[in-house]
């Protein structure tokens, strides 16, 4: 049985079908090579919240060097800080 997102009861990661990055060159989002272009795509995306929630869950407590790419318009360092902040306020 597929897991379900508790907020919407849709299959987990079903939001990805609505992501603006679908069909874009993946290299745009890898290793910070083109941060401005990646952020421009993410800025117009209707599912950045879901994307960020998923990547924070996936990366968890990983250090900055274990994180890569641009997700939801954020760099690895930004996601690490956001994860740390969320742990302190939880």
C-alpha positions in Angstrom: 0.0 0.0 0.0 1.4 3.4 -0.9 2.0 5.8 1.9 -0.3 8.8 2.1 0.3 12.4 3.0 -1.6 13.1 6.3 -2.6 16.7 5.2 -4.3 15.7 1.9 -4.6 12.0 1.9 -3.1 11.9 -1.6 -0.2 9.5 -2.3 3.1 10.7 -0.8 5.0 12.8 -3.2 2.0 13.2 -5.5 2.8 16.9 -5.3 5.9 16.3 -7.4 3.7 16.0 -10.5 2.8 19.7 -10.1 6.4 20.9 -9.5 7.7 23.5 -11.9 11.0 21.7 -12.1 9.5 18.8 -13.9 10.9 18.6 -17.4 13.7 21.1 -16.5 17.4 20.1 -16.9 18.3 18.5 -13.5 21.8 20.0 -13.7 20.1 23.4 -13.1 19.5 22.3 -9.6 22.6 20.3 -8.9 25.6 21.4 -6.8 24.7 25.1 -6.9 25.9 25.5 -10.5 23.1 27.8 -11.4 21.5 29.0 -8.2 19.8 32.0 -9.8 18.1 29.9 -12.5 17.0 27.2 -10.1 15.6 29.8 -7.7 13.7 31.5 -10.5 12.0 28.2 -11.3 11.2 27.5 -7.7 9.8 31.0 -7.2 7.0 30.2 -9.6 6.4 26.7 -8.2 3.0 25.9 -6.5 4.5 23.1 -4.4 7.6 24.6 -2.8 6.3 24.0 0.7 5.9 20.3 0.0 9.2 20.1 -1.7 11.0 21.8 1.3 9.2 19.6 3.8 10.2 16.4 1.9 13.9 17.4 1.5 14.2 18.4 5.1 12.7 15.1 6.2 15.0 13.2 3.7 18.2 15.1 4.7 17.4 15.1 8.3 20.4 15.9 10.5 22.9 15.6 7.7 25.7 18.1 7.7 26.0 20.7 5.0 28.6 18.6 3.1 26.1 15.7 2.9 23.4 17.9 1.3 23.4 19.0 -2.3 21.4 20.8 -4.9 18.7 23.5 -4.8 15.3 22.4 -3.5 12.4 24.7 -2.9 14.8 27.6 -3.8 17.1 26.8 -0.9 20.8 26.0 -0.8 22.2 23.1 1.4 23.4 25.6 4.0 20.0 27.3 4.2 18.3 23.9 4.6 20.7 22.9 7.3 19.9 26.1 9.2 16.2 25.7 8.8 16.4 22.1 10.0 18.4 23.2 13.1 15.9 26.0 13.8 13.0 23.6 13.5 14.6 21.1 16.0 15.1 23.9 18.6 11.5 25.1 18.3 9.9 21.7 18.3 
